[in-house]
């Protein structure tokens, strides 16, 4: 599972508007079309929210919500909480200790979501890329 976030303030504002619009629609509609939502996506989103609420400590939850859901940077979160940026980073991703990664919200979330992710239907394989042209094919003269 990959979690991504937006870094720009314009994207954050746009995302807030889009999320507000999306809340008015049913789960059977996508934001930009009428095709049904991918199977298991709603269940996965609910599982992520539940894992954030139950698997994390209060401090980790506060940082995860600000970082991923609100789109704040680590520095902005640190200023808001009155802690160093390194503290925010360690709450999100843990710290190396004895050759292993210890603590961190992402590790806890990954462990909490393993059963849900394993139960999701397998993704369809991506369409095959067109065969690469060889150098000989690119330089061969074209006959009329």
N, C-alpha and C positions, 0 to 999 in steps of 0.2 A: 504494500500500500504506500502511496506517495502522497504526502501532504504538501500543498503549495500555498503561497500567499502572494498578495499584491503589495508592492512597496510604495507606489505613488499615491499621493493624496487624491488626485483626480480619479484614479481607479477606485479608491476607497469610497468616495462620494457616489460614484456611478454604481458600485456594488450595493451600497445601501439603498439606492433608489430601486435597483433591479430586484433586490431581495424583498423590498416592500411590495413591489408589484407581484412578485412570485407568490407571496403569502396569500394573495387574493385568489389565486388560481388553485384548482384541484391538483392532486398529485399525478393525475393521468395526462397532464399537459406539460410540455417542455416550454422553456422561455421563448425560444425563437421559432417554434413550429407546433404542429398539432400531433406529431408522432408521439406514441406512448413512451414513458420513461423506461430506461434500460432495466431489465429484470434485476431485482435485488438492490438497486441503487437507493431507493427509499429506506429499505431495511438497513442498509449499510450506514446511511446518514443518521438514522435513529440510533444505531449501535454506537456510532462515534460519539454522539451527544451523550448517550448514557454512560459510555466509558469515561468521558471527560468528567461527568458528574460523580461517578462512583469510584473509579480506579485511582484518581489523583488526590494528592493532599490539597488543602485549601490554597496554599501558596503556589503549587504547580498549576492548579486549575485557573487561578487568577492570571498567571502569565500566559498559559495556553490560549485562554479566551481572548486576551488582549492581542496576542501575536497572530493567531490564525483567524479568529472570527472578526476582530476589529481592525486588523491590518496594521497595527502599530509596529514600529521597529523596536529592537531590543533597547536602544538608547532611550526612546520615548517611554517605554514601559519602566525602565530604571528610574527616570526622572519622576514619573507618576508615583512610583512606589517608594521613592527615596532610598534606593539601593544602588549598588554599582552595576554596570552593564554585565560584568562577569557573573554576578549572582543570577541575573535573568538567564544568561546563557546556560549556566549549570542547572537551573531549575528546568529548562527546556530539554537539554541534551545530556545532562549528567556530567561527571568528571572522571578522568582516568585515575584509577587507584589500584595498585598492585597488578598492572597489566590488563585490567578489565575496566569496562565502562560501568560506573556505579551511579545509581540514582537517575534522575532525569525523567521528565514526563513522557517523552517520546518512547522510551523503552517500556514504561508501564502501559502506555496505550497500545503499543504493538503486541505486548503479551495479552492484554485484555481482549483485543480484537482478533487474535489468531483463530478462535473457533468460528467466529462469524465470517471471516474472510475465507476460511477453508470450506464453509458450507455454501458459499456463493457458486452459481453456475460458472463453468469455465468460459472464458472469453473466446469469442470466435477468432481464429487466426487472421492476422492482417492480410490484406490483399498482397499478392506477390509483386515485387518490384519488377519493372520491365528489365529484360536482360541488358547488361551493360554492353555498350558498343566497344569493340576492340579498336586498337589504334589502326590496324590494317583496314577495318571497315570505314573508319573516318577519313582515311587518306586515299582510299581507292577512287580512281576516276569514275565518274558517272557517265555511262554511255547512253546516247539518245535513243 
